[in-house]
Amino acid sequence: MKALIQRQSLITQAAALLRGELERGTWREFLPGERQLAVQMGISRPTLRGALECLAAEGWLTRVHGRPTRITRPASTTPARRTQVILLSPVPLREMPPLMVCWVDELREKLAAAEHALELLTLPAAFGPDGEKSLKHLEKRGQEAVWLLHLAPERVQRWFAQRGFPCLVAGSAAPGVELPSVDLDHRATCRHAGGLLAAKGKTRPVLLLPDTHAPGDKESEQGFLEGYTRQAGKPLILRHDGTVEGLCAQVSAAARGRAPADAFVVGRSAHALTVLTCLLGEGCRVPGEVAVISRDDDLFLAHTTPEMARYASDPSKWARVIFKCLLQLMEGVPLRTQHRLVPDFIRGGTL
């Protein structure tokens, strides 16, 4: 267990989360050591000790100095309602985009206030080409929790769907995968971006995406081609390997070609920053010669010069929608809804 705790009333919140784990029978006779448990829960050892004292006073635990903490009240024999959410991701929290960290933090607070635990499980091997073995280790825990999938490729999504585990995709569900999801409306976003560029008279706009072929990126392609209706123009869709070198190579080639690109719509906020700096390094005037729009938002994009044109979403709205879906899954309510959040366009100075 690696529960993330909100910062208010830490002892009370930690006690509530531990009580839930005890009720589900997560541990049999003894709790893990204090050091291990504190790290898993993301709290200090003094806070953990306060929570353990509360549970000891309730009769859940027996604590003797220098000995493991014994569980004295057995778990209920009746099936408990799921109270834990596992956020499964190939990257740790510190490597997630800042805006995602914001909604994860707010989601964590909402769940903790409702006495639900949020565990962040970083398992990069499960998302690789040979991930079946890593995923198989999750089968025992599959029905014990509600799963929230981050950056999950189609193969991982299908694995969860085939086993019927209660699951929500933080992103777009792959075509044919019957899992509920919450994502931005990338198709509508890129349709709007394509229309803006057509109206600005751009004749060689480029949609630049990583070669992961994520479902949201496929929707972006469709929307971009729908939105750019200028007869004299020819939109391009280019893909890159995700590295700075690969991205700059694509941008440089497009900007130096016989028919130079005059606009870039870029998926992923960090990649948009790379595109902007690469164009400036090539001597291209932004927005005089080339326009740049970021399909995604991030806090640092408000501090570029010129300020990046982008589509911004509210992390609080993400947290509210995901929290509502997770509560329904915890109650056993089947979901097949594909929630699409519409971002706001911030014109900035790169258009």
Summary of the structure (lengths in Angstrom):
residues: 351
radius of gyration: 23.7
end to end distance: 46.7
largest distance: 80.0
contacts: 1124
relative contact order: 0.11
helix: 43%
strand: 17%
